[in-house]
Amino acid sequence: MAGFTHVSNAEMELVDAVASSPKGRIVLPGVDLDLDDESWESIDEAHPQYGFKQMLDALAISRDDMKEWDDGASNKTAKQQSLTENAKARRKLISETMRPAATADKWLKLEKAPDPTAKKSHRKTDTKNSQMIDVRSLTGMELATCSTPQQEASIIALKMRETLETEGRTVALVTPDRSLARRVGARLKHWGINVQDSVERALADTKTGIWMRLTAAMAADELSPITLLSTLKHPFATLGKEREETLENVDRLEDYLLHGPRPEPGLDGLKKRLKNAFNPRAEKQDLKDRPTSPRAEKRQAELNELQEWLEEIAEMSHPFLEAMQSGEKQNFAELLDKHISFAEMMAGEPGADGRSKMWTGRAGKKAMNFFTELRKYANCMPPVTGEEYVGVVSTLLRSVAVRPQPPSHSNLYILSPREARLFKADTMIVSGLNENTWPSSPPDINWLSRDMLEKLNLPS
């Protein structure tokens, strides 16, 4: 058995049976063999080695009884031997970094081990001494402290892109932060690089899933500025026109109607704000904006086009918006049908509806299957209000996983910490080392305390 760091009580019985068999072998990745016995005994449940300690105690095996995995290489080159020594030194450094708080005072006794490459050093030193840290533990290691998540993602993406300059080299990003992983993937995609992300994405976070959530939220929020602009700036939003023309109208909508005080809810509020924009005396005007100036004429023409565009949106979205904003409970199946029709119309282009964009590709097909299946059981759902409908659809979309697209570069990887345990790359980037992210905060279980969980043999 191999590849696990902690087990449940039932799994522990299987581990014990395998370990007790004549040819049984248990492979535990990452057991800290450098930590002193006093510190090992003081390990608590918050320590990453706690699962290993529990297993070894249950098996009545000490760390002295364990053997390190032999890679089978009998004749190593000088470079391979150097890498092995560096790895051992780094393992010692990491062990000291993760020392339990109960024995943290031993940090004060640490010393720097003599440089083994120094020519004048002839004194024999036990580099395995627990009081010494070898300088080789930092060989090839870089530290980057970032002030924002976007800066962190940009640095990681640049480092991964740099790897492509050397043929055959591999690089892996290891992080539990899915938001960071998406940022890195988006940055690499900007350069035309599709990285291999082994972690499945929720359907809600795909382009089609985001579009469906935004269109529902926009209708339920009565076209509030934030949700309205988020929806209209989505790549699917074309509203029956070319994308460039739609973006021009969105810019005019934002400039003329959404800057300043928030308009009244719904399309009626936008139309009322538009009437005020038509009247030069309703707002403070520059002297150049006199009704007879070219600038005022251009402004008037843009407002006319914006008014026509809003009328088209009103006609297109009226059934769905009315149902979502009524405040009354609606039949879920009817609301779902109106939502899908509305989303397809909003994504339409001249001569084609939005189906060709929304339901294609791996995520699009997954979304189509999801909504087809949801429609089958929609009549079994109780009536819901607009806000409740948004919550139900968003929650269900998050419960569906989508496998990532095949990568364009097979030597770039994004891995979760669990997958990275048995993975090796030329460059390993460990990121997301922030409180409540890695390590993550313990789950909140309001009805059971930690002592109760321990007594019930449940994870705490």
C-alpha positions as CSV (number, residue, x, y, z in Angstrom):
1,M,0.0,0.0,0.0
2,A,1.3,3.5,-0.8
3,G,0.4,7.1,-1.3
4,F,-1.6,8.1,1.9
5,T,-0.8,10.2,4.9
6,H,-3.6,9.4,7.2
7,V,-6.3,6.7,7.4
8,S,-9.6,6.1,9.2
9,N,-10.2,3.4,11.7
10,A,-11.6,1.0,9.1
11,E,-8.7,1.7,6.7
12,M,-6.2,1.2,9.6
13,E,-7.4,-2.4,9.9
14,L,-6.5,-3.0,6.2
15,V,-3.1,-1.3,6.7
16,D,-2.4,-3.5,9.7
17,A,-3.3,-6.6,7.7
18,V,-1.0,-5.7,4.9
19,A,1.9,-4.8,7.2
20,S,1.4,-8.1,9.1
21,S,1.5,-10.3,5.9
22,P,4.9,-11.9,5.0
23,K,5.3,-9.9,1.8
24,G,3.3,-6.9,2.8
25,R,4.9,-3.4,2.4
26,I,3.6,0.0,3.5
27,V,5.0,3.0,1.7
28,L,4.5,6.3,3.6
29,P,5.5,9.4,1.6
30,G,7.2,12.1,3.6
31,V,7.6,10.7,7.1
32,D,10.0,13.0,9.0
33,L,12.9,10.7,10.0
34,D,15.1,13.7,11.0
35,L,12.9,15.0,13.8
36,D,14.2,14.1,17.3
37,D,12.2,11.7,19.5
38,E,11.1,14.4,22.0
39,S,9.6,16.5,19.2
40,W,8.0,13.5,17.6
41,E,6.2,12.6,20.7
42,S,4.9,16.2,21.1
43,I,3.3,16.3,17.7
44,D,-0.4,17.2,18.0
45,E,-3.3,17.0,15.6
46,A,-2.5,20.3,14.0
47,H,0.9,19.1,12.7
48,P,1.2,17.6,9.2
49,Q,3.0,14.6,10.6
50,Y,0.2,13.7,13.0
51,G,-1.4,11.2,10.6
52,F,1.9,9.3,10.2
53,K,2.4,9.3,14.0
54,Q,-1.1,7.8,14.5
55,M,-0.5,5.1,12.0
56,L,3.0,4.2,13.4
57,D,1.6,4.1,16.9
58,A,-1.3,1.9,15.9
59,L,1.1,-0.5,14.1
60,A,3.5,-0.4,17.1
61,I,6.4,0.6,14.7
62,S,9.0,3.2,15.5
63,R,10.7,5.4,12.9
64,D,14.0,3.5,13.6
65,D,12.3,0.4,12.1
66,M,11.5,2.2,8.8
67,K,13.7,2.0,5.8
68,E,14.1,4.7,3.2
69,W,13.0,3.9,-0.4
70,D,15.9,2.9,-2.5
71,D,15.8,4.4,-6.0
72,G,17.8,1.4,-7.3
73,A,20.6,3.5,-8.8
74,S,23.9,1.7,-7.8
75,N,26.4,3.9,-9.7
76,K,25.4,7.5,-9.4
77,T,27.1,10.3,-11.2
78,A,28.7,13.2,-9.3
79,K,25.7,15.4,-10.3
80,Q,23.2,12.8,-9.1
81,Q,25.1,12.3,-5.8
82,S,25.1,16.1,-5.3
83,L,21.4,16.3,-5.9
84,T,20.8,13.5,-3.4
85,E,22.9,15.3,-0.8
86,N,21.0,18.6,-1.5
87,A,17.7,16.8,-1.1
88,K,18.7,15.4,2.3
89,A,19.9,18.8,3.5
90,R,16.6,20.4,2.4
91,R,14.6,17.7,4.1
92,K,16.4,18.6,7.3
93,L,15.6,22.3,6.8
94,I,11.9,21.6,6.2
95,S,11.8,19.3,9.3
96,E,13.2,22.2,11.4
97,T,10.7,24.6,9.8
98,M,7.8,22.3,10.8
99,R,9.1,21.6,14.3
100,P,6.3,21.3,16.9
101,A,5.7,24.4,19.0
102,A,6.5,22.4,22.2
103,T,10.1,22.1,21.2
104,A,10.6,25.3,19.3
105,D,13.3,26.4,21.8
106,K,15.7,24.0,20.1
107,W,15.9,26.5,17.2
108,L,18.2,28.5,19.4
109,K,20.7,25.7,19.4
110,L,20.9,25.4,15.6
111,E,24.3,25.9,14.0
112,K,25.4,26.3,10.4
113,A,27.1,23.2,9.1
114,P,30.5,23.7,7.5
115,D,30.5,24.1,3.7
116,P,31.5,20.7,2.3
117,T,32.9,22.4,-0.8
118,A,35.3,24.7,1.1
119,K,38.9,23.9,0.3
120,K,40.4,24.9,3.7
121,S,38.0,22.8,5.7
122,H,39.6,19.5,6.7
123,R,37.7,19.0,9.9
124,K,35.4,16.0,9.9
125,T,31.9,17.0,10.8
126,D,28.8,14.9,11.4
127,T,26.4,16.6,8.9
128,K,23.6,14.4,10.3
129,N,23.9,16.2,13.7
130,S,20.5,17.4,14.6
131,Q,21.9,20.8,15.7
132,M,23.2,21.7,12.2
133,I,21.7,23.1,9.0
134,D,23.6,22.5,5.8
135,V,23.8,25.5,3.5
136,R,23.1,23.1,0.6
137,S,19.5,23.0,1.7
138,L,18.9,26.3,0.0
139,T,20.5,25.3,-3.3
140,G,18.2,26.2,-6.2
141,M,15.5,27.6,-3.9
142,E,13.9,31.0,-4.5
143,L,11.5,32.9,-2.3
144,A,9.0,35.5,-3.7
145,T,6.8,37.5,-1.3
146,C,3.9,39.1,-3.1
147,S,1.6,41.8,-2.1
148,T,-1.4,40.8,-4.2
149,P,-2.8,37.6,-5.6
150,Q,-2.5,39.0,-9.1
151,Q,1.2,39.7,-8.6
152,E,1.7,36.2,-7.2
153,A,0.0,34.7,-10.3
154,S,2.1,36.8,-12.7
155,I,5.4,35.8,-11.1
156,I,4.4,32.1,-11.2
157,A,3.2,32.3,-14.8
158,L,6.5,33.9,-15.8
159,K,8.5,31.2,-14.1
160,M,6.5,28.5,-15.8
161,R,6.8,30.2,-19.1
162,E,10.6,30.4,-18.6
163,T,10.7,26.6,-18.4
164,L,9.5,26.3,-22.0
165,E,12.8,27.9,-23.1
166,T,14.7,24.7,-22.2
167,E,13.5,21.7,-24.1
168,G,12.5,18.7,-22.0
169,R,12.3,20.5,-18.7
170,T,9.2,20.2,-16.6
171,V,7.6,22.5,-14.0
172,A,4.7,22.0,-11.6
173,L,2.7,24.5,-9.5
174,V,1.5,23.0,-6.3
175,T,-1.3,24.9,-4.5
176,P,-4.6,24.2,-2.9
177,D,-5.8,27.7,-3.8
178,R,-8.1,27.2,-6.9
179,S,-8.5,30.9,-7.4
180,L,-4.7,31.3,-7.7
181,A,-4.5,28.3,-10.1
182,R,-7.2,29.9,-12.3
183,R,-5.3,33.2,-12.3
184,V,-2.1,31.5,-13.3
185,G,-3.9,29.5,-16.0
186,A,-5.5,32.6,-17.4
187,R,-2.1,34.4,-17.5
188,L,-0.5,31.5,-19.4
189,K,-3.4,31.3,-21.8
190,H,-2.8,35.0,-22.6
191,W,0.5,33.8,-24.1
192,G,-1.2,31.0,-25.9
193,I,-0.1,28.4,-23.3
194,N,-2.6,25.8,-22.1
195,V,-1.3,24.4,-18.8
196,Q,-2.3,20.9,-17.6
197,D,-4.5,21.5,-14.6
198,S,-5.2,18.1,-13.0
199,V,-7.9,19.4,-10.7
200,E,-11.4,19.4,-12.0
201,R,-13.3,22.7,-12.2
202,A,-16.8,23.3,-11.0
203,L,-19.2,23.8,-13.8
204,A,-20.2,27.1,-12.1
205,D,-16.7,28.4,-12.8
206,T,-16.6,27.7,-16.5
207,K,-17.5,30.2,-19.2
208,T,-21.0,28.8,-19.7
209,G,-21.6,28.4,-16.0
210,I,-20.6,31.9,-15.2
211,W,-22.8,33.2,-18.0
212,M,-25.9,31.3,-16.7
213,R,-25.2,32.6,-13.1
214,L,-24.7,36.2,-14.2
215,T,-27.8,36.3,-16.4
216,A,-29.9,35.0,-13.5
217,A,-28.3,37.3,-10.9
218,M,-28.8,40.3,-13.2
219,A,-32.5,39.7,-13.5
220,A,-33.0,39.0,-9.8
221,D,-31.0,42.1,-8.8
222,E,-33.3,44.3,-11.0
223,L,-30.4,45.2,-13.3
224,S,-28.2,46.6,-10.5
225,P,-25.1,48.3,-12.0
226,I,-22.6,45.7,-10.9
227,T,-24.4,42.6,-12.1
228,L,-25.6,44.4,-15.2
229,L,-22.1,45.4,-16.3
230,S,-20.6,42.0,-15.3
231,T,-23.2,40.3,-17.6
232,L,-22.8,42.7,-20.5
233,K,-19.0,42.5,-20.4
234,H,-19.0,38.7,-20.5
235,P,-17.6,37.3,-23.8
236,F,-21.0,35.7,-24.6
237,A,-22.9,39.0,-24.4
238,T,-23.6,40.1,-27.9
239,L,-27.4,40.7,-27.8
240,G,-28.0,40.0,-31.5
241,K,-25.2,42.3,-32.6
242,E,-21.5,42.0,-33.4
243,R,-19.3,41.9,-30.3
244,E,-17.6,45.2,-31.1
245,E,-20.9,47.0,-31.5
246,T,-22.1,45.6,-28.2
247,L,-19.0,46.7,-26.3
248,E,-19.5,50.3,-27.7
249,N,-23.1,50.3,-26.4
250,V,-21.9,48.9,-23.0
251,D,-19.4,51.7,-22.8
252,R,-22.1,54.3,-23.5
253,L,-24.4,52.8,-21.0
254,E,-21.7,53.0,-18.3
255,D,-20.6,56.5,-19.2
256,Y,-24.1,58.1,-19.6
257,L,-26.3,56.2,-17.2
258,L,-24.3,54.3,-14.5
259,H,-21.8,56.9,-13.4
260,G,-23.0,58.9,-10.4
261,P,-26.0,58.0,-8.3
262,R,-27.4,54.6,-8.7
263,P,-30.4,54.5,-11.1
264,E,-33.8,53.2,-10.0
265,P,-34.3,49.5,-10.2
266,G,-35.1,47.7,-13.5
267,L,-35.2,48.9,-17.1
268,D,-37.6,51.7,-16.1
269,G,-34.9,53.2,-14.0
270,L,-32.4,53.1,-16.8
271,K,-34.9,54.7,-19.2
272,K,-35.6,57.4,-16.7
273,R,-31.9,58.1,-16.3
274,L,-31.7,58.2,-20.1
275,K,-34.4,60.9,-20.4
276,N,-32.4,63.0,-18.0
277,A,-29.3,62.5,-20.2
278,F,-31.3,63.7,-23.2
279,N,-31.9,67.1,-21.4
280,P,-28.7,69.2,-21.4
281,R,-30.0,71.2,-18.4
282,A,-30.6,68.1,-16.3
283,E,-26.9,67.7,-15.7
284,K,-23.9,70.0,-15.5
285,Q,-22.7,70.6,-19.1
286,D,-19.4,71.9,-20.4
287,L,-19.6,75.0,-22.5
288,K,-18.7,73.0,-25.5
289,D,-21.8,70.8,-25.0
290,R,-24.2,73.5,-26.1
291,P,-27.1,72.0,-28.0
292,T,-25.7,73.4,-31.3
293,S,-22.1,72.2,-30.9
294,P,-20.7,69.2,-32.8
295,R,-19.9,67.5,-29.5
296,A,-23.5,67.8,-28.4
297,E,-24.8,66.4,-31.7
298,K,-22.5,63.4,-31.4
299,R,-23.7,62.9,-27.8
300,Q,-27.3,63.1,-29.0
301,A,-26.7,60.5,-31.7
302,E,-25.0,58.1,-29.2
303,L,-28.0,58.5,-26.8
304,N,-30.4,57.8,-29.6
305,E,-28.5,54.6,-30.4
306,L,-28.4,53.7,-26.7
307,Q,-32.2,54.2,-26.4
308,E,-32.8,51.9,-29.3
309,W,-30.5,49.3,-27.8
310,L,-32.3,49.4,-24.4
311,E,-35.6,49.0,-26.2
312,E,-34.3,45.9,-27.9
313,I,-33.0,44.5,-24.5
314,A,-36.4,45.3,-22.9
315,E,-38.3,43.4,-25.7
316,M,-35.8,40.5,-25.5
317,S,-35.8,40.1,-21.7
318,H,-39.3,41.1,-20.7
319,P,-40.7,37.6,-19.8
320,F,-37.7,36.5,-17.8
321,L,-37.2,39.9,-16.0
322,E,-40.8,40.2,-15.1
323,A,-40.9,36.7,-13.6
324,M,-37.6,37.2,-11.7
325,Q,-38.6,40.6,-10.3
326,S,-42.2,39.9,-9.4
327,G,-41.3,38.9,-5.8
328,E,-43.8,36.0,-6.0
329,K,-43.0,32.4,-6.1
330,Q,-42.8,31.0,-9.7
331,N,-43.0,27.5,-11.2
332,F,-39.4,26.4,-11.3
333,A,-39.7,24.6,-14.7
334,E,-41.2,27.7,-16.3
335,L,-38.5,29.9,-14.8
336,L,-35.8,27.6,-16.0
337,D,-37.2,27.6,-19.6
338,K,-37.4,31.4,-19.6
339,H,-33.8,31.6,-18.2
340,I,-32.3,29.4,-20.9
341,S,-34.2,31.2,-23.7
342,F,-33.1,34.6,-22.3
343,A,-29.4,33.5,-22.0
344,E,-29.4,32.1,-25.6
345,M,-31.0,35.4,-26.9
346,M,-28.5,37.5,-25.0
347,A,-25.6,35.5,-26.5
348,G,-27.1,35.7,-30.1
349,E,-25.3,37.2,-33.0
350,P,-26.6,38.4,-36.4
351,G,-28.1,35.4,-38.1
352,A,-27.5,33.0,-35.2
353,D,-28.7,32.5,-31.6
354,G,-26.3,31.8,-28.8
355,R,-26.5,28.1,-28.8
356,S,-23.4,27.7,-30.9
357,K,-21.4,29.6,-28.2
358,M,-23.0,28.3,-25.1
359,W,-23.3,24.6,-25.6
360,T,-20.0,23.8,-27.4
361,G,-16.7,22.7,-26.1
362,R,-16.2,20.4,-23.1
363,A,-17.7,22.7,-20.6
364,G,-20.5,23.8,-22.9
365,K,-21.6,20.2,-23.6
366,K,-21.4,19.4,-19.9
367,A,-23.6,22.4,-19.2
368,M,-26.1,21.4,-21.9
369,N,-26.3,17.9,-20.3
370,F,-26.7,19.4,-16.9
371,F,-29.6,21.7,-17.9
372,T,-31.3,18.9,-19.9
373,E,-31.2,16.7,-16.9
374,L,-32.3,19.5,-14.6
375,R,-35.3,20.2,-16.9
376,K,-36.4,16.5,-16.5
377,Y,-36.9,16.9,-12.8
378,A,-37.8,20.7,-12.7
379,N,-41.5,19.9,-12.2
380,C,-40.6,18.2,-9.0
381,M,-39.1,21.3,-7.6
382,P,-41.2,23.6,-5.4
383,P,-42.1,27.1,-6.5
384,V,-39.3,29.7,-5.9
385,T,-38.7,33.4,-6.0
386,G,-36.1,35.0,-8.3
387,E,-33.5,35.2,-5.5
388,E,-34.2,31.6,-4.5
389,Y,-33.8,30.5,-8.2
390,V,-30.4,32.1,-8.4
391,G,-29.3,30.3,-5.3
392,V,-30.6,26.9,-6.4
393,V,-29.0,27.1,-9.9
394,S,-25.7,28.3,-8.6
395,T,-25.5,25.6,-5.9
396,L,-26.3,22.9,-8.4
397,L,-23.8,24.2,-10.9
398,R,-21.1,24.0,-8.3
399,S,-21.9,20.3,-7.6
400,V,-20.9,19.3,-11.2
401,A,-17.2,18.9,-12.0
402,V,-15.7,19.5,-15.5
403,R,-12.5,17.8,-16.5
404,P,-9.8,20.2,-17.8
405,Q,-9.1,20.6,-21.5
406,P,-6.0,18.6,-22.9
407,P,-3.0,20.9,-22.5
408,S,-0.9,22.3,-25.3
409,H,2.3,21.8,-23.3
410,S,2.7,18.5,-21.5
411,N,5.6,19.7,-19.3
412,L,3.6,22.3,-17.4
413,Y,1.4,21.1,-14.6
414,I,-0.9,22.5,-11.9
415,L,-1.4,20.1,-9.0
416,S,-3.1,19.9,-5.7
417,P,-1.0,19.0,-2.7
418,R,-2.4,15.5,-2.6
419,E,-1.4,14.8,-6.2
420,A,2.0,16.4,-5.8
421,R,3.0,13.8,-3.2
422,L,4.1,11.3,-5.8
423,F,5.0,13.7,-8.5
424,K,8.5,15.0,-9.4
425,A,9.4,17.9,-11.8
426,D,12.5,19.8,-12.6
427,T,11.0,23.0,-11.0
428,M,8.5,22.8,-8.2
429,I,6.6,26.0,-7.4
430,V,4.8,25.8,-4.0
431,S,2.3,28.7,-3.6
432,G,-0.6,29.7,-1.5
433,L,1.2,29.4,1.8
434,N,-1.2,31.7,3.6
435,E,-3.2,31.2,6.8
436,N,-6.5,29.6,6.2
437,T,-5.5,28.6,2.7
438,W,-2.5,26.3,3.2
439,P,-2.8,25.1,5.9
440,S,-6.6,25.4,5.7
441,S,-8.7,26.4,8.7
442,P,-10.5,23.5,10.4
443,P,-14.1,23.0,9.3
444,D,-16.7,24.6,11.5
445,I,-19.0,22.0,13.1
446,N,-21.2,23.9,15.4
447,W,-22.9,20.9,17.0
448,L,-19.8,18.9,17.9
449,S,-16.7,20.1,19.8
450,R,-13.2,18.9,19.0
451,D,-13.2,16.6,22.1
452,M,-16.5,15.1,20.9
453,L,-15.1,14.4,17.5
454,E,-12.0,12.7,19.0
455,K,-14.2,10.5,21.1
456,L,-16.3,9.5,18.1
457,N,-13.0,8.9,16.1
458,L,-14.0,11.5,13.5
459,P,-11.6,14.0,11.9
460,S,-11.1,17.1,14.0
